[in-house]
């Protein structure tokens, strides 16, 4: 007797689609390239993880400017721009006393050359050439800048330069480029500002009127009273018109390093006063070896617990997602190495958020796939199983795409703007977060899908749907199906409760104040020499036991120790000295001076501007993608979360430093990401039925996304709890801020963002749908989502979804 076609026999395997092949090829290429980079190159570690070069600069009086505190501060900002342009990320720069600047550079291979570059005055000027002479003429520079300097192209010859036509202040950008067209080698391309571009056109136009071969046809570019390039104007340049377009190139037979250094000097600007290198030495990491080892161990344990959790919840697909997370770490590491980024403890905050988002993208897809599978009618009756697992998973990827895209784009907007507008650790956070988010999208939407498609195509897997995790209901979803809670109700009470919490947080900020760390306020730096060798970990423990747990301890020079902390009295300094005497024997003070903040006013201002622009950009993007009411509610919930975390630290008296700043930025990204996922479901529900009550639509959206919220939050909390318990003092406050941010962010989406969105929508409802789409929308309104259809079908039978 022949078997019926639908008797449960496995269906023939479908041919592999071209899209699946391309995804597999892309995944293999990305993983292979990342593995090659990770094995052949090493990441650059920051001052807190590895140490670096410590340079002390002292400002000097110039003929026109006195070296005081104000001019030293201006010189400090120029040095910061130069260090950034040199590619040294996460430097430590602070003013010490009135005329000294401390520069700490992580990972610099040639510290002596770096010190020479950043310490040059870099007065760039452009002059017309008035003639030439065999000797220098013995004349000093005149007040208008005219002078006689050696000709770089003809040894022994000197050029007579006219008055300064323009200075480096008119240069908007400078970049080292390899000129392959004219075979001029490495050059420095200059982009002038508007008025400077006009001045360049005038000086080159005047030179173009001189005869060919005459010295007056040349234009001299000088740096610190030395001609670095004196090119002649090309014959095709019109007389009295000059070179327009506001750009030019400096040639001079530069090597790549020389061109990069010159571009950094020009772009950073001229120092307002000369500086001398007073001291130069190597320093150890600000975090001890024990703290780094503990942090690494905690991170590995947290990631392992997260992988175990999603494997238990989502079974085979969860295990594949855990493998994808490992590959995410490889891809992120390789990207940072390839970019030459510096990895520091604040920068690791970007990875924490990106790991959470990588987990979140997988959870979104799997929960969507569960809904699709459970809504098809398969698995509802005992013994009824579907072997078609690929369709629910494919639909899950398709429907989760919009939420993944919007949540990642909003995070990338913030990270990108922080990179372009901010400096210092805030900029480093932007780099690591951008890399992490892009890597998470690749792993979740490409690598996880390739692995899942391959697994679900196996006959043994298709015969056992429960093995995949798609056919499982899940405890949270089962509880929601039984209780059918109204999570979006009581809007006024929830908005009032959120406002009360914000008021308590603001009261803590006002009444107790914020305890800014030494990076924001400055402090005292004391260098000690001990008769017995003492490592930084031992010294850190002794100083902490003496009552200074927030002191920054570094090994410096030949066995010395530097202690950097808030402003100490002389009695407190002696207590530190006595604490070091127990492990170190006889202790003497080598240096004792006050230092300014490494995160100065200008850096804080730039960070706030970048944050404000990022929030505005997110508001605009969400308004376009959703509606202004939902966008305003999402931003309000984000501000709510930030104030609560800051208020918590104010009430607890925890320090506000660069590590907390990175954690706060992470909270901002997590908060907006969580809200976007819920609002994506709200948008989907309104498209299905534009005339439905928003409160009911929002409640369904919250109920359907709550399993994802809980599972994603648990994954992040495993990592953060491990960091808080095992990571030591260096990560305790960082982990506390993120744990508070994750918990508050999960709650604020339901209890703050959704009620505010409903309230705003009631005041300013969306316009009714067009008549053309009424029939189509009405038909869609008759349909339920797969989960809703299944839930209604099984209502009263004891089954759960």
TORBA-509030 format. One record per residue (C-alpha): x, y, z. Coordinates in steps of 0.5 Angstrom, whole numbers, padded with zeros to 4 digits, always signed. Layout:
// residues N
XYZ...
***
This chain:
// residues 801
+0000+0000+0000+0003+0007-0002+0004+0012+0003+0000+0019+0002+0004+0025+0000+0003+0028+0007+0004+0022+0012+0010+0026+0015+0016+0024+0011+0021+0029+0010+0020+0034+0004+0026+0034-0001+0031+0039+0000+0030+0045-0003+0036+0048-0008+0041+0053-0005+0039+0060-0007+0044+0064-0010+0043+0069-0004+0045+0064+0001+0051+0062-0003+0053+0070-0003+0052+0070+0005+0057+0064+0006+0062+0067+0001+0062+0074+0005+0062+0070+0012+0068+0066+0010+0072+0072+0007+0070+0077+0013+0072+0071+0018+0078+0069+0014+0081+0076+0013+0080+0078+0021+0083+0071+0023+0089+0073+0018+0090+0080+0021+0089+0078+0029+0095+0073+0028+0099+0078+0024+0098+0084+0028+0097+0086+0035+0093+0091+0038+0095+0098+0041+0094+0098+0048+0092+0105+0052+0096+0108+0058+0091+0104+0063+0093+0097+0060+0100+0098+0058+0103+0104+0060+0107+0109+0055+0112+0115+0054+0111+0120+0059+0114+0127+0057+0114+0134+0061+0114+0140+0056+0115+0147+0059+0113+0153+0056+0118+0159+0054+0116+0167+0053+0116+0169+0046+0118+0176+0043+0110+0177+0043+0107+0172+0048+0108+0171+0055+0108+0164+0058+0103+0164+0063+0097+0159+0065+0093+0162+0059+0098+0161+0054+0100+0154+0057+0093+0152+0056+0092+0154+0049+0099+0150+0048+0096+0144+0051+0090+0144+0046+0094+0145+0040+0098+0139+0043+0092+0135+0044+0090+0136+0036+0097+0134+0034+0097+0128+0038+0091+0126+0035+0093+0128+0028+0099+0123+0029+0095+0117+0030+0096+0117+0038+0089+0115+0041+0087+0116+0048+0093+0120+0050+0094+0123+0057+0095+0131+0057+0095+0135+0063+0098+0142+0065+0102+0142+0071+0104+0148+0075+0103+0154+0071+0108+0153+0065+0109+0145+0065+0105+0140+0060+0105+0133+0062+0104+0129+0056+0103+0121+0056+0103+0117+0050+0101+0110+0049+0104+0105+0044+0109+0110+0041+0115+0106+0038+0119+0112+0037+0118+0117+0043+0124+0121+0042+0121+0123+0035+0114+0124+0037+0117+0129+0043+0121+0133+0037+0114+0133+0033+0109+0135+0038+0114+0140+0041+0116+0144+0035+0113+0151+0034+0110+0150+0027+0110+0157+0025+0107+0156+0018+0108+0162+0013+0107+0163+0006+0112+0168+0002+0113+0171-0005+0120+0170-0007+0123+0177-0009+0130+0175-0011+0136+0171-0009+0143+0172-0007+0149+0167-0005+0149+0169+0002+0144+0170+0008+0145+0177+0008+0145+0177+0016+0139+0180+0016+0134+0178+0022+0126+0177+0020+0123+0184+0019+0116+0185+0023+0112+0184+0016+0116+0177+0016+0120+0178+0010+0127+0175+0011+0133+0171+0007+0133+0164+0008+0137+0158+0005+0134+0155-0002+0132+0148-0001+0133+0146-0008+0140+0149-0009+0145+0149-0004+0149+0155-0002+0144+0159-0005+0139+0164-0001+0132+0166-0003+0130+0173-0001+0123+0173+0002+0117+0178+0002+0112+0179+0007+0108+0174+0010+0102+0173+0005+0098+0168+0009+0100+0163+0015+0098+0156+0018+0092+0159+0021+0089+0160+0014+0090+0152+0013+0083+0148+0014+0086+0141+0013+0092+0138+0012+0093+0131+0009+0099+0126+0007+0098+0124+0000+0102+0119-0005+0102+0123-0012+0102+0118-0017+0100+0122-0023+0106+0127-0023+0111+0122-0019+0112+0127-0014+0112+0122-0008+0109+0123-0002+0106+0130-0001+0102+0134+0004+0096+0137+0001+0093+0143+0004+0086+0146+0004+0085+0153+0005+0079+0157+0009+0076+0162+0004+0080+0168+0006+0086+0164+0006+0085+0161-0001+0084+0168-0004+0091+0170-0001+0094+0164-0004+0091+0166-0011+0094+0173-0010+0101+0171-0009+0101+0165-0014+0098+0170-0019+0103+0175-0018+0108+0170-0019+0105+0167-0025+0107+0174-0028+0114+0173-0027+0118+0170-0033+0120+0163-0033+0126+0161-0029+0126+0167-0025+0126+0167-0018+0120+0171-0017+0116+0166-0020+0117+0162-0014+0113+0161-0008+0116+0159-0001+0113+0155+0004+0117+0156+0011+0116+0152+0017+0119+0155+0024+0124+0160+0019+0126+0154+0015+0124+0153+0007+0121+0147+0007+0118+0148-0001+0119+0153-0006+0116+0151-0012+0115+0155-0018+0108+0157-0021+0107+0152-0027+0106+0156-0034+0099+0154-0035+0097+0159-0029+0094+0165-0031+0098+0172-0029+0094+0176-0024+0089+0170-0023+0093+0165-0020+0092+0158-0017+0084+0158-0015+0080+0153-0011+0083+0154-0004+0088+0148-0004+0095+0146-0006+0101+0141-0005+0107+0142-0001+0113+0138-0005+0120+0136-0002+0122+0129-0003+0118+0127+0004+0118+0120+0006+0111+0117+0008+0113+0119+0016+0116+0126+0014+0109+0128+0010+0105+0125+0016+0109+0129+0021+0108+0135+0017+0101+0134+0016+0100+0133+0023+0104+0140+0025+0100+0144+0020+0093+0141+0022+0094+0142+0029+0096+0149+0028+0102+0153+0031+0104+0153+0038+0102+0160+0041+0109+0160+0045+0115+0155+0044+0116+0149+0049+0122+0145+0051+0122+0138+0053+0124+0138+0060+0123+0130+0062+0122+0124+0058+0121+0117+0060+0117+0111+0060+0111+0109+0065+0107+0103+0067+0100+0102+0066+0095+0106+0071+0092+0099+0072+0096+0094+0075+0097+0087+0072+0092+0084+0077+0087+0088+0076+0088+0087+0068+0088+0079+0069+0082+0080+0074+0078+0084+0068+0080+0079+0063+0078+0073+0067+0071+0077+0069+0070+0078+0062+0071+0071+0059+0066+0068+0065+0061+0073+0063+0061+0072+0056+0061+0064+0057+0055+0065+0062+0052+0069+0056+0053+0064+0051+0051+0058+0056+0044+0062+0057+0042+0063+0050+0044+0056+0048+0039+0054+0054+0034+0058+0052+0034+0057+0044+0038+0051+0044+0041+0049+0037+0040+0056+0034+0043+0059+0041+0049+0055+0040+0050+0057+0033+0049+0065+0036+0054+0063+0041+0059+0061+0036+0057+0067+0032+0059+0072+0038+0066+0068+0038+0067+0070+0031+0064+0077+0033+0070+0078+0038+0075+0076+0033+0072+0081+0027+0072+0087+0032+0079+0085+0035+0081+0085+0028+0078+0091+0026+0081+0095+0031+0088+0092+0030+0087+0094+0022+0085+0101+0024+0090+0102+0029+0086+0104+0035+0088+0104+0042+0084+0100+0047+0083+0102+0054+0078+0101+0059+0073+0106+0057+0074+0104+0050+0072+0097+0052+0065+0100+0054+0063+0100+0047+0064+0093+0046+0060+0091+0052+0054+0095+0049+0056+0092+0042+0056+0085+0045+0049+0086+0048+0047+0089+0041+0050+0083+0038+0046+0078+0043+0040+0083+0042+0040+0082+0034+0040+0074+0035+0034+0074+0040+0030+0079+0036+0031+0074+0030+0029+0068+0034+0023+0071+0038+0020+0073+0031+0022+0066+0028+0018+0063+0034+0012+0067+0033+0012+0065+0026+0013+0057+0027+0008+0057+0033+0003+0061+0029+0002+0056+0023-0002+0051+0027+0004+0046+0027+0006+0044+0034-0001+0046+0037-0003+0039+0038+0000+0034+0041+0005+0030+0036+0003+0035+0031+0010+0038+0028+0012+0041+0022+0019+0040+0018+0019+0047+0015+0023+0050+0020+0027+0054+0014+0021+0059+0013+0019+0061+0020+0027+0063+0021+0027+0066+0014+0021+0070+0016+0024+0072+0023+0030+0075+0019+0026+0079+0015+0021+0082+0020+0027+0083+0025+0031+0087+0020+0027+0094+0021+0028+0093+0028+0036+0091+0028+0037+0097+0022+0034+0102+0026+0037+0101+0033+0044+0100+0030+0043+0106+0026+0041+0110+0032+0047+0108+0036+0052+0109+0030+0049+0116+0029+0051+0117+0036+0058+0114+0036+0060+0117+0029+0058+0124+0032+0062+0123+0038+0068+0121+0034+0068+0127+0029+0066+0132+0035+0069+0130+0041+0076+0128+0043+0080+0124+0048+0077+0118+0051+0070+0120+0048+0073+0120+0041+0076+0113+0043+0069+0110+0045+0066+0112+0039+0071+0108+0035+0070+0102+0039+0063+0103+0039+0062+0104+0031+0067+0098+0030+0063+0094+0035+0056+0095+0032+0058+0094+0025+0061+0087+0027+0055+0085+0031+0051+0087+0025+0055+0082+0020+0055+0077+0025+0048+0077+0027+0045+0078+0020+0050+0074+0016+0054+0069+0020+0049+0067+0024+0044+0066+0018+0049+0062+0014+0050+0057+0020+0043+0057+0022+0041+0055+0014+0046+0050+0014+0044+0047+0020+0036+0047+0019+0038+0044+0012+0040+0037+0015+0035+0032+0015+0036+0030+0023+0035+0037+0025+0028+0037+0021+0026+0031+0024+0027+0034+0031+0024+0041+0031+0024+0042+0038+0032+0041+0038+0032+0048+0034+0029+0052+0039+0024+0055+0034+0018+0050+0036+0019+0052+0044+0015+0056+0047+0019+0060+0053+0017+0061+0060+0016+0068+0059+0012+0068+0053+0008+0062+0056+0007+0067+0062+0004+0072+0058+0000+0068+0054-0004+0066+0061-0004+0073+0064-0005+0077+0058-0003+0083+0062-0004+0090+0061+0003+0093+0061+0002+0100+0057-0004+0102+0062-0004+0107+0068+0000+0112+0064-0001+0118+0068+0001+0114+0074+0007+0111+0071+0009+0118+0068+0008+0121+0075+0013+0115+0078+0018+0116+0073+0018+0124+0074+0018+0123+0082+0025+0118+0080+0028+0124+0076+0026+0129+0082+0030+0124+0087+0036+0124+0082+0036+0131+0081+0035+0132+0088+0042+0128+0089+0045+0132+0084+0044+0139+0087+0044+0137+0094+0050+0132+0095+0053+0134+0088+0058+0130+0083+0064+0128+0086+0069+0129+0080+0075+0125+0079+0082+0128+0078+0081+0128+0071+0076+0133+0071+0078+0137+0077+0086+0136+0077+0090+0134+0083+0097+0133+0086+0102+0129+0083+0108+0126+0087+0113+0122+0085+0117+0117+0090+0123+0113+0090+0123+0107+0095+0130+0103+0097+0126+0097+0096+0123+0095+0089+0115+0096+0089+0111+0094+0084+0105+0098+0082+0100+0093+0085+0103+0093+0092+0103+0100+0092+0096+0101+0090+0094+0096+0095+0098+0100+0100+0095+0107+0098+0088+0105+0098+0089+0102+0105+0091+0109+0107+0085+0112+0105+0086+0114+0098+0082+0108+0094+0082+0113+0087+0089+0114+0087+0092+0113+0080+0099+0109+0081+0104+0108+0076+0111+0105+0075+0116+0111+0073+0123+0111+0070+0128+0106+0074+0123+0103+0079+0120+0110+0082+0112+0111+0083+0108+0116+0081+0101+0117+0085+0096+0122+0082+0090+0124+0086+0085+0129+0088+0088+0135+0092+0092+0133+0098+0094+0137+0104+0101+0136+0106+0099+0131+0112+0095+0127+0107+0101+0127+0103+0105+0124+0109+0100+0119+0110+0101+0116+0103+0109+0116+0104+0108+0112+0110+0104+0107+0107+0109+0106+0102+0114+0106+0107+0112+0099+0109+0113+0095+0103+0118+0100+0100+0123+0101+0106+0126+0108+0106+0121+0113+0101+0124+0120+0099+0120+0125+0095+0123+0126+0088+0117+0131+0085+0111+0134+0088+0107+0138+0084+0100+0140+0082+0097+0138+0076+0091+0141+0072+0085+0136+0069+0087+0132+0063+0079+0132+0061+0079+0140+0061+0074+0145+0059+0075+0145+0052+0074+0137+0052+0068+0137+0056+0065+0142+0052+0066+0138+0045+0064+0132+0049+0057+0136+0051+0056+0139+0044+0058+0132+0041+0052+0129+0045+0047+0134+0044+0048+0134+0036+0048+0126+0037+0041+0126+0041+0038+0131+0036+0041+0127+0030+0037+0121+0033+0031+0125+0034+0031+0127+0027+0032+0120+0025+0027+0117+0029+0022+0122+0027+0023+0120+0020+0023+0113+0021+0017+0113+0026+0013+0119+0028+0015+0125+0032+0011+0123+0038+0015+0116+0038+0022+0120+0037+0020+0125+0043+0018+0119+0047+0024+0115+0046+0029+0121+0047+0025+0123+0054+0026+0116+0056+0034+0116+0054+0034+0123+0058+0030+0119+0064+0035+0114+0064+0041+0118+0064+0039+0122+0070+0037+0116+0074+0044+0113+0073+0048+0120+0075+0043+0121+0081+0045+0114+0083+0052+0116+0083+0051+0123+0086+0047+0119+0092+0052+0114+0093+0058+0119+0093+0061+0115+0087+0067+0118+0083+0065+0122+0076+0071+0120+0071+0072+0118+0064+0070+0111+0066+0064+0113+0068+0063+0117+0062+0064+0111+0058+0059+0108+0062+0054+0113+0061+0055+0113+0054+0054+0106+0054+0047+0107+0057+0045+0112+0052+0046+0107+0047+0043+0101+0050+0037+0106+0052+0035+0108+0045+0036+0101+0042+0031+0098+0047+0026+0103+0046+0027+0103+0038+0025+0095+0038+0019+0096+0042+0017+0102+0037+0018+0098+0031+0013+0093+0033+0008+0099+0035+0010+0101+0027+0008+0095+0025+0002+0094+0029-0001+0101+0026+0001+0099+0019-0003+0093+0020-0009+0097+0023-0008+0105+0022-0015+0106+0026-0013+0102+0032-0013+0105+0039-0005+0107+0040-0005+0104+0047-0008+0097+0045-0003+0097+0039+0003+0099+0044+0001+0094+0049+0001+0088+0044+0008+0091+0042+0010+0091+0049+0007+0084+0051+0011+0081+0044+0017+0084+0045+0018+0083+0053+0021+0076+0052+0026+0079+0047+0027+0084+0053+0028+0079+0058+0033+0075+0054+0037+0081+0052+0038+0084+0059+0040+0077+0062+0045+0076+0057+0048+0083+0058+0047+0082+0066+0051+0076+0066+0057+0080+0063+0056+0086+0068+0055+0082+0074+0062+0078+0073+0065+0084+0071+0063+0087+0078+0064+0081+0082+0071+0079+0079+0073+0085+0076+0076+0089+0082+0076+0096+0084+0078+0098+0077+0071+0096+0074+0066+0096+0080+0064+0103+0079+0064+0102+0071+0059+0095+0072+0055+0099+0077+0053+0104+0072+0052+0099+0067+0048+0095+0071+0043+0101+0073+0043+0103+0066+0041+0096+0063+0035+0095+0069+0033+0102+0068+0033+0102+0061+0029+0096+0060+0024+0099+0065+0023+0106+0062+0021+0103+0055+0015+0100+0058+0014+0105+0064+0016+0112+0061+0017+0111+0053+0010+0108+0052+0006+0112+0056+0009+0119+0054+0008+0116+0046+0001+0115+0048+0000+0121+0051+0003+0125+0046-0001+0122+0040-0007+0123+0044-0006+0130+0044-0003+0130+0037-0006+0124+0033-0003+0122+0026-0007+0124+0020-0012+0119+0018-0010+0114+0012-0011+0116+0005-0018+0113+0002-0014+0109-0003-0011+0105+0002-0017+0104+0006-0019+0098+0003-0012+0095+0004-0011+0097+0011-0018+0094+0013-0017+0087+0010-0010+0087+0014-0014+0089+0020-0018+0083+0019-0011+0079+0020-0008+0077+0026+0000+0076+0027+0002+0069+0027+0003+0069+0035-0004+0073+0036-0008+0068+0031-0005+0062+0035-0006+0065+0042-0014+0066+0040-0014+0059+0037-0011+0056+0043-0015+0060+0048-0019+0056+0053-0015+0050+0052-0009+0050+0057-0004+0051+0051+0001+0056+0052+0005+0060+0046
***
